[in-house]
Amino acid sequence: MTIIFMSLCRNKGDQMKKLMLTMLVIPLTYPANAAPVSSTGHSELRGVYKTYSRGLGDAGPASAKDTKIMFSVSGKAARDMFNATGPDVEDSCSDGTGTRMRKRDKENIVCTRSLQGVYSCNFGFDLKTGKSIGGIVC
């Protein structure tokens, strides 16, 4: 998985994207009970990802011409992200459910806290352009 991301970053302008994507992917390859990734204070990351084409609401299989990836992070990482992205926003997807929602980057980062205290954050990338895209549909 990491090799795919690294091959997408071909010029100096993409070095930061390469670093960010590698930091996101490497922890996903470790088992849930693994020790921190390094001695620099990185923590394990719980979550899932999906590669696809087109849009999340009409997803198809990833292809050579169209590959996107979405991440759904949970646990402590999601709680930390949620706390860093405040304040809450009103959203028709969560009205009346007691779910608190926070969004950033034109809704490309969406974090929620359920009434039961379960945290989730969703985001994605277009792997052909490197641009940030949404990672969840209502």
N, CA, C and O atoms as CSV, one atom per row, in Angstrom:
chain,resi,resn,atom,element,x,y,z
A,1,MET,N,N,0.819,-1.188,0.000
A,1,MET,CA,C,0.000,0.000,0.000
A,1,MET,C,C,0.866,1.255,0.000
A,1,MET,O,O,0.607,2.177,-0.774
A,2,THR,N,N,1.890,1.310,0.854
A,2,THR,CA,C,2.736,2.489,0.938
A,2,THR,C,C,3.446,2.730,-0.378
A,2,THR,O,O,3.639,3.882,-0.767
A,3,ILE,N,N,3.838,1.681,-1.070
A,3,ILE,CA,C,4.539,1.812,-2.341
A,3,ILE,C,C,3.661,2.535,-3.355
A,3,ILE,O,O,4.161,3.352,-4.128
A,4,ILE,N,N,2.380,2.255,-3.365
A,4,ILE,CA,C,1.458,2.924,-4.282
A,4,ILE,C,C,1.461,4.420,-4.018
A,4,ILE,O,O,1.570,5.206,-4.959
A,5,PHE,N,N,1.344,4.833,-2.761
A,5,PHE,CA,C,1.328,6.248,-2.437
A,5,PHE,C,C,2.633,6.917,-2.819
A,5,PHE,O,O,2.625,8.019,-3.367
A,6,MET,N,N,3.753,6.271,-2.540
A,6,MET,CA,C,5.043,6.879,-2.804
A,6,MET,C,C,5.259,7.065,-4.295
A,6,MET,O,O,5.877,8.047,-4.708
A,7,SER,N,N,4.769,6.151,-5.105
A,7,SER,CA,C,4.957,6.275,-6.543
A,7,SER,C,C,4.112,7.404,-7.129
A,7,SER,O,O,4.405,7.882,-8.225
A,8,LEU,N,N,3.068,7.838,-6.419
A,8,LEU,CA,C,2.230,8.931,-6.902
A,8,LEU,C,C,2.884,10.293,-6.702
A,8,LEU,O,O,2.470,11.276,-7.316
A,9,CYS,N,N,3.892,10.357,-5.856
A,9,CYS,CA,C,4.535,11.616,-5.503
A,9,CYS,C,C,5.844,11.719,-6.268
A,9,CYS,O,O,6.879,11.250,-5.795
A,10,ARG,N,N,5.806,12.323,-7.436
A,10,ARG,CA,C,6.946,12.296,-8.328
A,10,ARG,C,C,7.801,13.556,-8.299
A,10,ARG,O,O,8.934,13.511,-8.777
A,11,ASN,N,N,7.326,14.669,-7.768
A,11,ASN,CA,C,8.138,15.881,-7.773
A,11,ASN,C,C,8.244,16.460,-6.374
A,11,ASN,O,O,7.562,16.017,-5.450
A,12,LYS,N,N,9.118,17.468,-6.228
A,12,LYS,CA,C,9.369,18.058,-4.915
A,12,LYS,C,C,8.108,18.626,-4.284
A,12,LYS,O,O,7.953,18.573,-3.064
A,13,GLY,N,N,7.214,19.163,-5.082
A,13,GLY,CA,C,5.973,19.727,-4.556
A,13,GLY,C,C,5.095,18.685,-3.889
A,13,GLY,O,O,4.222,19.023,-3.090
A,14,ASP,N,N,5.318,17.429,-4.210
A,14,ASP,CA,C,4.505,16.351,-3.646
A,14,ASP,C,C,5.133,15.720,-2.403
A,14,ASP,O,O,4.572,14.768,-1.858
A,15,GLN,N,N,6.269,16.216,-1.943
A,15,GLN,CA,C,6.933,15.601,-0.803
A,15,GLN,C,C,6.080,15.652,0.452
A,15,GLN,O,O,6.038,14.681,1.208
A,16,MET,N,N,5.396,16.770,0.687
A,16,MET,CA,C,4.555,16.868,1.878
A,16,MET,C,C,3.372,15.913,1.769
A,16,MET,O,O,3.006,15.270,2.753
A,17,LYS,N,N,2.775,15.813,0.591
A,17,LYS,CA,C,1.668,14.868,0.403
A,17,LYS,C,C,2.157,13.443,0.664
A,17,LYS,O,O,1.467,12.647,1.301
A,18,LYS,N,N,3.342,13.136,0.169
A,18,LYS,CA,C,3.918,11.802,0.360
A,18,LYS,C,C,4.081,11.503,1.848
A,18,LYS,O,O,3.728,10.419,2.312
A,19,LEU,N,N,4.613,12.461,2.585
A,19,LEU,CA,C,4.807,12.277,4.010
A,19,LEU,C,C,3.477,12.081,4.722
A,19,LEU,O,O,3.341,11.176,5.545
A,20,MET,N,N,2.479,12.937,4.407
A,20,MET,CA,C,1.179,12.826,5.066
A,20,MET,C,C,0.509,11.495,4.749
A,20,MET,O,O,-0.017,10.845,5.653
A,21,LEU,N,N,0.516,11.086,3.517
A,21,LEU,CA,C,-0.125,9.834,3.138
A,21,LEU,C,C,0.580,8.641,3.766
A,21,LEU,O,O,-0.073,7.702,4.221
A,22,THR,N,N,1.909,8.673,3.794
A,22,THR,CA,C,2.660,7.584,4.400
A,22,THR,C,C,2.351,7.499,5.888
A,22,THR,O,O,2.205,6.403,6.430
A,23,MET,N,N,2.251,8.657,6.558
A,23,MET,CA,C,1.928,8.661,7.978
A,23,MET,C,C,0.534,8.103,8.230
A,23,MET,O,O,0.295,7.496,9.275
A,24,LEU,N,N,-0.383,8.296,7.297
A,24,LEU,CA,C,-1.732,7.753,7.455
A,24,LEU,C,C,-1.783,6.259,7.191
A,24,LEU,O,O,-2.503,5.532,7.875
A,25,VAL,N,N,-1.030,5.799,6.212
A,25,VAL,CA,C,-1.126,4.406,5.787
A,25,VAL,C,C,-0.337,3.467,6.676
A,25,VAL,O,O,-0.830,2.387,7.000
A,26,ILE,N,N,0.856,3.830,7.081
A,26,ILE,CA,C,1.687,2.923,7.864
A,26,ILE,C,C,0.973,2.448,9.127
A,26,ILE,O,O,0.968,1.246,9.390
A,27,PRO,N,N,0.368,3.339,9.925
A,27,PRO,CA,C,-0.310,2.835,11.117
A,27,PRO,C,C,-1.463,1.879,10.806
A,27,PRO,O,O,-1.760,1.003,11.619
A,28,LEU,N,N,-2.109,2.021,9.669
A,28,LEU,CA,C,-3.213,1.123,9.325
A,28,LEU,C,C,-2.733,-0.292,9.053
A,28,LEU,O,O,-3.539,-1.223,9.054
A,29,THR,N,N,-1.429,-0.478,8.820
A,29,THR,CA,C,-0.905,-1.799,8.525
A,29,THR,C,C,-0.513,-2.561,9.785
A,29,THR,O,O,-0.140,-3.731,9.698
A,30,TYR,N,N,-0.586,-1.931,10.950
A,30,TYR,CA,C,-0.222,-2.574,12.198
A,30,TYR,C,C,-1.457,-3.129,12.876
A,30,TYR,O,O,-2.539,-2.551,12.768
A,31,PRO,N,N,-1.306,-4.263,13.587
A,31,PRO,CA,C,-2.460,-4.803,14.305
A,31,PRO,C,C,-2.900,-3.857,15.419
A,31,PRO,O,O,-2.126,-3.018,15.881
A,32,ALA,N,N,-4.147,-4.005,15.842
A,32,ALA,CA,C,-4.731,-3.089,16.831
A,32,ALA,C,C,-3.966,-3.099,18.147
A,32,ALA,O,O,-3.985,-2.097,18.861
A,33,ASN,N,N,-3.295,-4.191,18.496
A,33,ASN,CA,C,-2.592,-4.260,19.767
A,33,ASN,C,C,-1.105,-3.945,19.624
A,33,ASN,O,O,-0.329,-4.218,20.540
A,34,ALA,N,N,-0.700,-3.380,18.499
A,34,ALA,CA,C,0.708,-3.079,18.268
A,34,ALA,C,C,1.165,-1.905,19.116
A,34,ALA,O,O,0.367,-1.061,19.526
A,35,ALA,N,N,2.464,-1.871,19.368
A,35,ALA,CA,C,3.074,-0.761,20.095
A,35,ALA,C,C,3.084,0.467,19.193
A,35,ALA,O,O,2.820,0.362,17.995
A,36,PRO,N,N,3.390,1.633,19.765
A,36,PRO,CA,C,3.495,2.822,18.915
A,36,PRO,C,C,4.411,2.575,17.724
A,36,PRO,O,O,5.350,1.782,17.802
A,37,VAL,N,N,4.127,3.267,16.614
A,37,VAL,CA,C,4.856,3.059,15.367
A,37,VAL,C,C,6.328,3.393,15.525
A,37,VAL,O,O,7.173,2.724,14.931
A,38,SER,N,N,6.657,4.411,16.310
A,38,SER,CA,C,8.060,4.778,16.485
A,38,SER,C,C,8.264,5.361,17.873
A,38,SER,O,O,7.314,5.578,18.624
A,39,SER,N,N,9.519,5.606,18.191
A,39,SER,CA,C,9.841,6.187,19.488
A,39,SER,C,C,9.613,7.694,19.505
A,39,SER,O,O,9.903,8.343,20.510
A,40,THR,N,N,9.105,8.260,18.423
A,40,THR,CA,C,8.874,9.703,18.357
A,40,THR,C,C,7.513,10.110,18.903
A,40,THR,O,O,7.144,11.282,18.834
A,41,GLY,N,N,6.769,9.165,19.440
A,41,GLY,CA,C,5.490,9.496,20.040
A,41,GLY,C,C,4.287,9.221,19.167
A,41,GLY,O,O,3.162,9.523,19.566
A,42,HIS,N,N,4.484,8.660,17.995
A,42,HIS,CA,C,3.340,8.297,17.156
A,42,HIS,C,C,2.522,7.221,17.855
A,42,HIS,O,O,3.074,6.346,18.523
A,43,SER,N,N,1.223,7.287,17.701
A,43,SER,CA,C,0.324,6.311,18.316
A,43,SER,C,C,-0.303,5.447,17.252
A,43,SER,O,O,-0.315,5.795,16.071
A,44,GLU,N,N,-0.826,4.310,17.685
A,44,GLU,CA,C,-1.519,3.432,16.745
A,44,GLU,C,C,-2.789,4.106,16.261
A,44,GLU,O,O,-3.299,5.030,16.895
A,45,LEU,N,N,-3.284,3.641,15.151
A,45,LEU,CA,C,-4.458,4.234,14.521
A,45,LEU,C,C,-5.444,3.118,14.223
A,45,LEU,O,O,-5.082,2.114,13.610
A,46,ARG,N,N,-6.696,3.288,14.656
A,46,ARG,CA,C,-7.747,2.322,14.340
A,46,ARG,C,C,-8.619,2.897,13.251
A,46,ARG,O,O,-8.985,4.071,13.290
A,47,GLY,N,N,-8.950,2.079,12.289
A,47,GLY,CA,C,-9.836,2.557,11.247
A,47,GLY,C,C,-9.887,1.611,10.072
A,47,GLY,O,O,-9.314,0.521,10.085
A,48,VAL,N,N,-10.595,2.067,9.054
A,48,VAL,CA,C,-10.745,1.301,7.823
A,48,VAL,C,C,-10.543,2.235,6.642
A,48,VAL,O,O,-10.579,3.457,6.787
A,49,TYR,N,N,-10.330,1.650,5.474
A,49,TYR,CA,C,-10.212,2.449,4.254
A,49,TYR,C,C,-10.849,1.689,3.100
A,49,TYR,O,O,-11.079,0.481,3.173
A,50,LYS,N,N,-11.127,2.428,2.034
A,50,LYS,CA,C,-11.706,1.812,0.841
A,50,LYS,C,C,-11.182,2.564,-0.371
A,50,LYS,O,O,-11.175,3.795,-0.383
A,51,THR,N,N,-10.745,1.837,-1.388
A,51,THR,CA,C,-10.399,2.462,-2.657
A,51,THR,C,C,-11.588,2.296,-3.593
A,51,THR,O,O,-12.313,1.303,-3.526
A,52,TYR,N,N,-11.780,3.287,-4.472
A,52,TYR,CA,C,-12.950,3.279,-5.336
A,52,TYR,C,C,-12.739,4.241,-6.498
A,52,TYR,O,O,-11.729,4.941,-6.561
A,53,SER,N,N,-13.692,4.269,-7.409
A,53,SER,CA,C,-13.708,5.245,-8.509
A,53,SER,C,C,-15.028,6.010,-8.447
A,53,SER,O,O,-15.915,5.682,-7.659
A,54,ARG,N,N,-15.138,7.025,-9.285
A,54,ARG,CA,C,-16.306,7.908,-9.337
A,54,ARG,C,C,-16.475,8.613,-7.986
A,54,ARG,O,O,-15.528,9.230,-7.497
A,55,GLY,N,N,-17.644,8.534,-7.387
A,55,GLY,CA,C,-17.902,9.194,-6.111
A,55,GLY,C,C,-18.348,8.191,-5.070
A,55,GLY,O,O,-18.761,7.084,-5.417
A,56,LEU,N,N,-18.273,8.551,-3.812
A,56,LEU,CA,C,-18.672,7.622,-2.748
A,56,LEU,C,C,-20.138,7.215,-2.854
A,56,LEU,O,O,-20.487,6.078,-2.536
A,57,GLY,N,N,-20.998,8.128,-3.297
A,57,GLY,CA,C,-22.414,7.813,-3.427
A,57,GLY,C,C,-22.734,6.924,-4.611
A,57,GLY,O,O,-23.823,6.354,-4.686
A,58,ASP,N,N,-21.792,6.799,-5.541
A,58,ASP,CA,C,-21.961,5.984,-6.745
A,58,ASP,C,C,-20.624,5.297,-7.052
A,58,ASP,O,O,-20.141,5.335,-8.184
A,59,ALA,N,N,-20.038,4.672,-6.031
A,59,ALA,CA,C,-18.690,4.120,-6.138
A,59,ALA,C,C,-18.626,2.924,-7.080
A,59,ALA,O,O,-19.545,2.108,-7.156
A,60,GLY,N,N,-17.518,2.853,-7.786
A,60,GLY,CA,C,-17.203,1.708,-8.617
A,60,GLY,C,C,-15.815,1.210,-8.237
A,60,GLY,O,O,-15.165,1.784,-7.363
A,61,PRO,N,N,-15.363,0.150,-8.887
A,61,PRO,CA,C,-14.019,-0.347,-8.585
A,61,PRO,C,C,-12.953,0.663,-9.021
A,61,PRO,O,O,-13.098,1.335,-10.043
A,62,ALA,N,N,-11.889,0.758,-8.235
A,62,ALA,CA,C,-10.785,1.646,-8.590
A,62,ALA,C,C,-10.227,1.213,-9.938
A,62,ALA,O,O,-10.212,0.027,-10.269
A,63,SER,N,N,-9.766,2.199,-10.713
A,63,SER,CA,C,-9.220,1.903,-12.032
A,63,SER,C,C,-7.930,2.681,-12.245
A,63,SER,O,O,-7.587,3.553,-11.447
A,64,ALA,N,N,-7.223,2.369,-13.310
A,64,ALA,CA,C,-5.977,3.071,-13.613
A,64,ALA,C,C,-6.217,4.557,-13.854
A,64,ALA,O,O,-5.334,5.373,-13.588
A,65,LYS,N,N,-7.382,4.918,-14.346
A,65,LYS,CA,C,-7.685,6.324,-14.641
A,65,LYS,C,C,-8.373,7.057,-13.497
A,65,LYS,O,O,-8.368,8.288,-13.467
A,66,ASP,N,N,-8.962,6.329,-12.561
A,66,ASP,CA,C,-9.753,6.960,-11.500
A,66,ASP,C,C,-9.626,6.138,-10.217
A,66,ASP,O,O,-10.267,5.097,-10.074
A,67,THR,N,N,-8.793,6.612,-9.284
A,67,THR,CA,C,-8.633,5.927,-8.007
A,67,THR,C,C,-8.702,6.944,-6.880
A,67,THR,O,O,-7.951,7.919,-6.842
A,68,LYS,N,N,-9.611,6.690,-5.982
A,68,LYS,CA,C,-9.765,7.521,-4.795
A,68,LYS,C,C,-9.684,6.606,-3.581
A,68,LYS,O,O,-9.872,5.394,-3.686
A,69,ILE,N,N,-9.402,7.202,-2.427
A,69,ILE,CA,C,-9.362,6.426,-1.193
A,69,ILE,C,C,-10.062,7.202,-0.103
A,69,ILE,O,O,-9.899,8.418,0.001
A,70,MET,N,N,-10.848,6.503,0.721
A,70,MET,CA,C,-11.487,7.125,1.871
A,70,MET,C,C,-11.010,6.404,3.121
A,70,MET,O,O,-10.793,5.192,3.118
A,71,PHE,N,N,-10.851,7.180,4.191
A,71,PHE,CA,C,-10.451,6.641,5.483
A,71,PHE,C,C,-11.542,6.948,6.490
A,71,PHE,O,O,-12.132,8.028,6.468
A,72,SER,N,N,-11.807,6.001,7.366
A,72,SER,CA,C,-12.679,6.220,8.509
A,72,SER,C,C,-11.876,5.835,9.741
A,72,SER,O,O,-11.566,4.662,9.953
A,73,VAL,N,N,-11.543,6.828,10.547
A,73,VAL,CA,C,-10.706,6.644,11.723
A,73,VAL,C,C,-11.609,6.609,12.951
A,73,VAL,O,O,-12.588,7.352,13.027
A,74,SER,N,N,-11.282,5.750,13.909
A,74,SER,CA,C,-12.074,5.645,15.133
A,74,SER,C,C,-11.142,5.671,16.342
A,74,SER,O,O,-9.923,5.771,16.201
A,75,GLY,N,N,-11.730,5.580,17.523
A,75,GLY,CA,C,-10.938,5.515,18.746
A,75,GLY,C,C,-10.304,6.838,19.133
A,75,GLY,O,O,-10.844,7.909,18.855
A,76,LYS,N,N,-9.139,6.747,19.786
A,76,LYS,CA,C,-8.461,7.922,20.322
A,76,LYS,C,C,-8.097,8.924,19.230
A,76,LYS,O,O,-8.231,10.131,19.434
A,77,ALA,N,N,-7.643,8.449,18.088
A,77,ALA,CA,C,-7.280,9.364,16.998
A,77,ALA,C,C,-8.495,10.176,16.562
A,77,ALA,O,O,-8.387,11.382,16.338
A,78,ALA,N,N,-9.646,9.525,16.442
A,78,ALA,CA,C,-10.870,10.236,16.052
A,78,ALA,C,C,-11.279,11.229,17.133
A,78,ALA,O,O,-11.709,12.340,16.822
A,79,ARG,N,N,-11.150,10.840,18.393
A,79,ARG,CA,C,-11.480,11.765,19.485
A,79,ARG,C,C,-10.560,12.987,19.438
A,79,ARG,O,O,-11.026,14.117,19.579
A,80,ASP,N,N,-9.261,12.766,19.243
A,80,ASP,CA,C,-8.316,13.884,19.161
A,80,ASP,C,C,-8.640,14.798,17.981
A,80,ASP,O,O,-8.578,16.021,18.105
A,81,MET,N,N,-8.988,14.201,16.830
A,81,MET,CA,C,-9.347,14.998,15.657
A,81,MET,C,C,-10.626,15.789,15.922
A,81,MET,O,O,-10.707,16.975,15.604
A,82,PHE,N,N,-11.618,15.128,16.503
A,82,PHE,CA,C,-12.889,15.786,16.821
A,82,PHE,C,C,-12.642,16.992,17.727
A,82,PHE,O,O,-13.158,18.080,17.471
A,83,ASN,N,N,-11.864,16.799,18.769
A,83,ASN,CA,C,-11.599,17.881,19.720
A,83,ASN,C,C,-10.825,19.030,19.072
A,83,ASN,O,O,-10.960,20.177,19.498
A,84,ALA,N,N,-10.034,18.745,18.070
A,84,ALA,CA,C,-9.234,19.778,17.408
A,84,ALA,C,C,-10.010,20.539,16.337
A,84,ALA,O,O,-9.558,21.594,15.891
A,85,THR,N,N,-11.160,20.032,15.916
A,85,THR,CA,C,-11.871,20.643,14.793
A,85,THR,C,C,-13.101,21.448,15.185
A,85,THR,O,O,-13.808,21.932,14.301
A,86,GLY,N,N,-13.385,21.610,16.473
A,86,GLY,CA,C,-14.588,22.312,16.920
A,86,GLY,C,C,-14.769,23.667,16.267
A,86,GLY,O,O,-13.824,24.147,15.640
A,87,PRO,N,N,-15.887,24.296,16.368
A,87,PRO,CA,C,-17.078,23.914,17.119
A,87,PRO,C,C,-18.015,23.010,16.313
A,87,PRO,O,O,-17.804,22.761,15.126
A,88,ASP,N,N,-19.053,22.528,16.996
A,88,ASP,CA,C,-20.062,21.699,16.340
A,88,ASP,C,C,-20.771,22.502,15.258
A,88,ASP,O,O,-20.880,23.725,15.338
A,89,VAL,N,N,-21.252,21.783,14.242
A,89,VAL,CA,C,-22.045,22.402,13.179
A,89,VAL,C,C,-23.381,21.675,13.073
A,89,VAL,O,O,-23.484,20.490,13.388
A,90,GLU,N,N,-24.390,22.396,12.628
A,90,GLU,CA,C,-25.693,21.786,12.373
A,90,GLU,C,C,-25.616,21.029,11.056
A,90,GLU,O,O,-24.988,21.495,10.105
A,91,ASP,N,N,-26.243,19.875,10.997
A,91,ASP,CA,C,-26.200,19.076,9.786
A,91,ASP,C,C,-27.470,18.251,9.680
A,91,ASP,O,O,-27.898,17.639,10.659
A,92,SER,N,N,-28.069,18.228,8.515
A,92,SER,CA,C,-29.316,17.490,8.322
A,92,SER,C,C,-29.126,15.984,8.480
A,92,SER,O,O,-30.081,15.270,8.785
A,93,CYS,N,N,-27.905,15.497,8.278
A,93,CYS,CA,C,-27.648,14.060,8.425
A,93,CYS,C,C,-27.757,13.608,9.878
A,93,CYS,O,O,-28.074,12.450,10.148
A,94,SER,N,N,-27.498,14.516,10.809
A,94,SER,CA,C,-27.473,14.116,12.214
A,94,SER,C,C,-28.579,14.769,13.045
A,94,SER,O,O,-28.647,14.544,14.254
A,95,ASP,N,N,-29.439,15.566,12.430
A,95,ASP,CA,C,-30.520,16.228,13.167
A,95,ASP,C,C,-31.362,15.215,13.936
A,95,ASP,O,O,-31.802,14.206,13.384
A,96,GLY,N,N,-31.576,15.501,15.215
A,96,GLY,CA,C,-32.449,14.666,16.035
A,96,GLY,C,C,-31.820,13.380,16.533
A,96,GLY,O,O,-32.490,12.611,17.222
A,97,THR,N,N,-30.564,13.113,16.216
A,97,THR,CA,C,-29.931,11.860,16.633
A,97,THR,C,C,-29.087,12.012,17.886
A,97,THR,O,O,-28.718,11.019,18.514
A,98,GLY,N,N,-28.777,13.255,18.253
A,98,GLY,CA,C,-27.881,13.489,19.378
A,98,GLY,C,C,-26.414,13.422,18.983
A,98,GLY,O,O,-25.533,13.613,19.821
A,99,THR,N,N,-26.153,13.154,17.722
A,99,THR,CA,C,-24.776,13.092,17.227
A,99,THR,C,C,-24.250,14.500,17.021
A,99,THR,O,O,-24.899,15.339,16.396
A,100,ARG,N,N,-23.066,14.742,17.557
A,100,ARG,CA,C,-22.397,16.029,17.354
A,100,ARG,C,C,-21.503,15.900,16.124
A,100,ARG,O,O,-20.846,14.875,15.939
A,101,MET,N,N,-21.474,16.934,15.283
A,101,MET,CA,C,-20.729,16.875,14.033
A,101,MET,C,C,-19.832,18.098,13.901
A,101,MET,O,O,-20.209,19.212,14.263
A,102,ARG,N,N,-18.631,17.859,13.371
A,102,ARG,CA,C,-17.679,18.932,13.094
A,102,ARG,C,C,-17.081,18.701,11.715
A,102,ARG,O,O,-16.769,17.571,11.338
A,103,LYS,N,N,-16.927,19.800,10.962
A,103,LYS,CA,C,-16.432,19.687,9.580
A,103,LYS,C,C,-15.347,20.715,9.334
A,103,LYS,O,O,-15.356,21.800,9.915
A,104,ARG,N,N,-14.418,20.363,8.470
A,104,ARG,CA,C,-13.355,21.268,8.050
A,104,ARG,C,C,-13.034,21.029,6.587
A,104,ARG,O,O,-13.444,20.027,6.001
A,105,ASP,N,N,-12.301,21.957,6.010
A,105,ASP,CA,C,-11.818,21.858,4.624
A,105,ASP,C,C,-12.974,21.587,3.666
A,105,ASP,O,O,-12.965,20.608,2.921
A,106,LYS,N,N,-13.974,22.478,3.700
A,106,LYS,CA,C,-15.138,22.354,2.809
A,106,LYS,C,C,-15.783,20.969,2.907
A,106,LYS,O,O,-16.159,20.375,1.897
A,107,GLU,N,N,-15.902,20.477,4.112
A,107,GLU,CA,C,-16.515,19.180,4.410
A,107,GLU,C,C,-15.676,17.991,3.964
A,107,GLU,O,O,-16.192,16.876,3.880
A,108,ASN,N,N,-14.395,18.200,3.675
A,108,ASN,CA,C,-13.525,17.076,3.322
A,108,ASN,C,C,-13.057,16.314,4.552
A,108,ASN,O,O,-12.600,15.177,4.437
A,109,ILE,N,N,-13.165,16.921,5.717
A,109,ILE,CA,C,-12.899,16.241,6.984
A,109,ILE,C,C,-14.173,16.345,7.804
A,109,ILE,O,O,-14.625,17.446,8.118
A,110,VAL,N,N,-14.750,15.215,8.149
A,110,VAL,CA,C,-15.985,15.191,8.930
A,110,VAL,C,C,-15.758,14.301,10.147
A,110,VAL,O,O,-15.428,13.122,10.012
A,111,CYS,N,N,-15.937,14.869,11.328
A,111,CYS,CA,C,-15.791,14.112,12.570
A,111,CYS,C,C,-17.113,14.140,13.322
A,111,CYS,O,O,-17.815,15.151,13.334
A,112,THR,N,N,-17.440,13.017,13.950
A,112,THR,CA,C,-18.683,12.926,14.710
A,112,THR,C,C,-18.422,12.311,16.082
A,112,THR,O,O,-17.452,11.581,16.290
A,113,ARG,N,N,-19.317,12.630,17.003
A,113,ARG,CA,C,-19.366,11.994,18.324
A,113,ARG,C,C,-20.813,11.615,18.549
A,113,ARG,O,O,-21.693,12.473,18.621
A,114,SER,N,N,-21.049,10.308,18.661
A,114,SER,CA,C,-22.415,9.831,18.843
A,114,SER,C,C,-22.901,10.126,20.257
A,114,SER,O,O,-22.111,10.477,21.134
A,115,LEU,N,N,-24.188,9.983,20.467
A,115,LEU,CA,C,-24.797,10.174,21.777
A,115,LEU,C,C,-24.156,9.234,22.806
A,115,LEU,O,O,-24.087,9.554,23.992
A,116,GLN,N,N,-23.691,8.079,22.339
A,116,GLN,CA,C,-23.058,7.092,23.205
A,116,GLN,C,C,-21.560,7.374,23.421
A,116,GLN,O,O,-20.895,6.632,24.144
A,117,GLY,N,N,-21.031,8.430,22.806
A,117,GLY,CA,C,-19.627,8.794,22.995
A,117,GLY,C,C,-18.659,8.120,22.045
A,117,GLY,O,O,-17.460,8.074,22.321
A,118,VAL,N,N,-19.153,7.592,20.924
A,118,VAL,CA,C,-18.294,6.940,19.932
A,118,VAL,C,C,-17.848,7.982,18.912
A,118,VAL,O,O,-18.674,8.690,18.334
A,119,TYR,N,N,-16.548,8.071,18.697
A,119,TYR,CA,C,-15.967,9.058,17.784
A,119,TYR,C,C,-15.627,8.418,16.442
A,119,TYR,O,O,-15.238,7.252,16.375
A,120,SER,N,N,-15.780,9.200,15.376
A,120,SER,CA,C,-15.413,8.761,14.032
A,120,SER,C,C,-15.022,9.986,13.212
A,120,SER,O,O,-15.668,11.031,13.300
A,121,CYS,N,N,-13.966,9.855,12.415
A,121,CYS,CA,C,-13.576,10.921,11.497
A,121,CYS,C,C,-13.360,10.314,10.121
A,121,CYS,O,O,-12.785,9.234,9.988
A,122,ASN,N,N,-13.830,11.025,9.095
A,122,ASN,CA,C,-13.785,10.524,7.727
A,122,ASN,C,C,-13.181,11.571,6.806
A,122,ASN,O,O,-13.486,12.759,6.905
A,123,PHE,N,N,-12.320,11.109,5.907
A,123,PHE,CA,C,-11.673,11.987,4.939
A,123,PHE,C,C,-11.160,11.124,3.798
A,123,PHE,O,O,-11.121,9.898,3.908
A,124,GLY,N,N,-10.770,11.757,2.714
A,124,GLY,CA,C,-10.286,10.985,1.571
A,124,GLY,C,C,-9.343,11.779,0.704
A,124,GLY,O,O,-9.118,12.971,0.911
A,125,PHE,N,N,-8.791,11.074,-0.288
A,125,PHE,CA,C,-7.881,11.681,-1.248
A,125,PHE,C,C,-8.170,11.137,-2.638
A,125,PHE,O,O,-8.497,9.961,-2.804
A,126,ASP,N,N,-8.047,11.994,-3.620
A,126,ASP,CA,C,-8.036,11.559,-5.010
A,126,ASP,C,C,-6.581,11.187,-5.287
A,126,ASP,O,O,-5.715,12.061,-5.307
A,127,LEU,N,N,-6.309,9.927,-5.496
A,127,LEU,CA,C,-4.926,9.470,-5.628
A,127,LEU,C,C,-4.296,9.837,-6.960
A,127,LEU,O,O,-3.080,9.722,-7.114
A,128,LYS,N,N,-5.081,10.270,-7.911
A,128,LYS,CA,C,-4.523,10.722,-9.190
A,128,LYS,C,C,-4.049,12.168,-9.117
A,128,LYS,O,O,-3.079,12.537,-9.780
A,129,THR,N,N,-4.735,13.001,-8.306
A,129,THR,CA,C,-4.371,14.413,-8.204
A,129,THR,C,C,-3.703,14.762,-6.875
A,129,THR,O,O,-3.022,15.781,-6.765
A,130,GLY,N,N,-3.905,13.903,-5.860
A,130,GLY,CA,C,-3.386,14.185,-4.534
A,130,GLY,C,C,-4.269,15.126,-3.731
A,130,GLY,O,O,-3.925,15.483,-2.605
A,131,LYS,N,N,-5.396,15.532,-4.290
A,131,LYS,CA,C,-6.269,16.484,-3.594
A,131,LYS,C,C,-7.096,15.803,-2.526
A,131,LYS,O,O,-7.478,14.638,-2.639
A,132,SER,N,N,-7.360,16.583,-1.476
A,132,SER,CA,C,-8.220,16.134,-0.400
A,132,SER,C,C,-9.667,16.111,-0.890
A,132,SER,O,O,-10.120,17.046,-1.550
A,133,ILE,N,N,-10.390,15.035,-0.562
A,133,ILE,CA,C,-11.801,14.913,-0.922
A,133,ILE,C,C,-12.548,14.386,0.286
A,133,ILE,O,O,-11.935,13.923,1.248
A,134,GLY,N,N,-13.841,14.451,0.242
A,134,GLY,CA,C,-14.650,13.925,1.331
A,134,GLY,C,C,-14.492,12.426,1.492
A,134,GLY,O,O,-14.113,11.728,0.551
A,135,GLY,N,N,-14.786,11.931,2.694
A,135,GLY,CA,C,-14.655,10.509,2.944
A,135,GLY,C,C,-15.922,9.873,3.481
A,135,GLY,O,O,-15.894,8.749,3.982
A,136,ILE,N,N,-17.053,10.598,3.377
A,136,ILE,CA,C,-18.309,10.055,3.880
A,136,ILE,C,C,-19.463,10.687,3.130
A,136,ILE,O,O,-19.386,11.834,2.689
A,137,VAL,N,N,-20.535,9.919,2.992
A,137,VAL,CA,C,-21.784,10.425,2.416
A,137,VAL,C,C,-22.813,10.361,3.525
A,137,VAL,O,O,-22.797,9.434,4.335
A,138,CYS,N,N,-23.691,11.319,3.570
A,138,CYS,CA,C,-24.736,11.394,4.600
A,138,CYS,C,C,-25.459,10.085,4.752
A,138,CYS,O,O,-26.368,9.973,5.574
